Amino acid sequence: QVQVAESGGGLVQPGGSLRLSCAFYGSEFSWYIMKWYRQAPGKQRELVATVSSGGSTNYEDSVKGRFTISRDNLGNAVYLQMNSLKPEDTAVYYCNAVSMATGNGAWGQGTQVTVST
């Protein structure tokens, strides 16, 4: 059974940086597209960034140029480097693994990111 687990959230001042990590367990990592979502209080969960098995990336418009998603296919992990953080980036960030074969996925428990003075 596929499982993912996030880490690396915390409190950071505006303009600061954080790096989120997501560990992947239970299957062949290269078979999965990896995504980061976030959900702010009172808002719907939104897709932030996607990385394909081959390393192609896509980003939500508001994070382009500030966030970078990457994956380590040997270490079975995906990362989200977040720079120039803004208060509106405050949310719970979730890692999502999606099987290219079936479309089924796995979600982590989420990690809180708070951008505030």
C-alpha positions in Angstrom: 0.0 0.0 0.0 1.4 3.4 -1.0 2.0 5.9 1.7 3.4 9.4 1.8 4.5 11.5 4.7 5.3 15.2 4.7 7.7 17.1 6.9 9.4 20.5 7.1 6.6 22.9 7.8 6.8 25.7 10.4 6.6 29.4 11.1 8.5 31.7 8.9 8.5 35.5 8.4 7.4 37.0 5.1 10.2 36.9 2.6 11.6 33.8 4.2 12.1 30.2 2.9 11.1 26.7 3.8 11.7 23.3 2.3 9.0 20.7 2.5 9.8 17.0 2.1 7.6 14.1 1.3 8.8 10.5 1.8 7.2 7.8 -0.4 6.7 4.2 0.7 5.1 1.0 -0.6 5.6 0.9 -4.4 7.8 1.8 -7.3 8.3 5.6 -6.9 9.0 6.1 -10.6 5.4 4.9 -11.5 3.9 7.9 -9.7 3.3 11.5 -10.5 3.9 13.6 -7.4 2.0 16.7 -6.4 1.9 19.3 -3.6 -1.5 20.8 -2.7 -2.3 23.3 0.0 -5.5 24.2 1.9 -5.9 27.5 3.7 -8.5 28.0 6.4 -11.9 28.4 4.8 -10.7 27.7 1.3 -10.7 24.7 -1.0 -7.6 22.5 -1.4 -5.6 23.8 -4.4 -2.9 22.2 -6.5 0.4 24.0 -6.0 3.0 22.0 -8.0 3.4 18.8 -10.0 6.4 16.8 -11.0 6.3 13.9 -13.4 8.3 10.7 -13.2 10.8 12.3 -15.7 11.0 15.5 -13.8 8.7 17.8 -15.8 7.1 20.4 -13.6 4.0 22.6 -13.4 3.1 25.3 -11.0 0.1 27.3 -9.9 0.4 30.8 -11.1 0.8 32.5 -7.7 3.9 30.4 -6.8 5.7 30.5 -10.2 9.2 31.9 -9.7 9.1 31.4 -5.9 8.5 27.6 -5.4 10.4 24.7 -6.9 9.3 21.1 -6.9 11.8 18.4 -7.3 12.0 14.6 -6.9 14.7 12.1 -5.9 13.9 8.9 -7.7 16.6 7.0 -5.9 15.7 8.3 -2.4 11.9 8.0 -3.0 11.2 11.6 -2.0 9.8 14.8 -3.4 10.5 18.3 -2.2 9.0 21.7 -2.4 11.4 24.6 -2.0 9.5 27.7 -1.1 11.2 31.1 -1.3 10.0 34.7 -0.9 7.1 33.4 1.2 4.0 35.6 1.6 1.3 35.6 4.3 -1.1 34.2 1.7 1.0 31.1 1.4 -0.1 30.1 4.9 -1.8 26.8 4.6 -1.6 23.1 5.4 0.5 21.6 2.6 -0.2 18.0 1.4 1.8 15.6 -0.6 -0.1 13.5 -3.1 1.1 10.5 -5.1 -0.8 9.5 -8.2 -0.3 6.3 -10.1 0.3 6.7 -13.8 -1.3 3.3 -14.4 -4.5 3.5 -12.4 -5.0 7.2 -11.4 -5.3 6.1 -7.8 -3.5 8.1 -5.2 -2.3 8.5 -1.7 -2.3 11.5 0.6 -0.2 12.5 3.5 -1.5 14.0 6.7 -0.3 17.5 5.8 2.2 19.9 7.3 1.4 23.4 8.5 3.1 26.4 6.9 2.6 29.7 8.6 4.0 32.9 7.1 3.7 35.7 9.7 5.6 38.4 11.6 
